Amino acid sequence: METLNALFVGLLLTSLAGCGRPSTGAVRVDVGAETKAIQALEDSWSEHWEAGDLETLVDAYYSPDAILAASAPDHRGREAILLKYRALKADRNLVLDYRPAELTVAASGDLAVRSGTFANRYTDPVTHQAANDAGRYVVGYRKQIAAWRATFDIETSQSP
């Protein structure tokens, strides 16, 4: 019985010794490279927006089930986001000014969050006059099949 107990304790200690250490087969994530990949994705958003290529923008940037919460109501999924962007692009007063602040990539390499501020000009849907809006935004990214996609894109206005 003592031999069995000693064997059990030995196995337990051996298994616990490996806790907290990555296995030798663990994949190391290059957070710097992942950060650059997301920055490149954000740059492509701007390029597609300026070119008016909204379908490519939505397909390349957003996850198919993404949520864009830039105004009420939320826009969920590809078609709703595309419809929102088409309306924005048609706004003769629209000026977008987004200032990225922080980008945090998880050590796992599959999740990231971008935050920043914005100061935009648009046509007020009620008054039909030019209006300004400013606030903060946050974008959540998830790596899907080796490519980063936004899963949520949320703005919070700080304007009265």
Summary of the structure (lengths in Angstrom):
residues: 160
radius of gyration: 22.9
end to end distance: 75.8
largest distance: 86.4
contacts: 390
relative contact order: 0.14
helix: 36%
strand: 36%
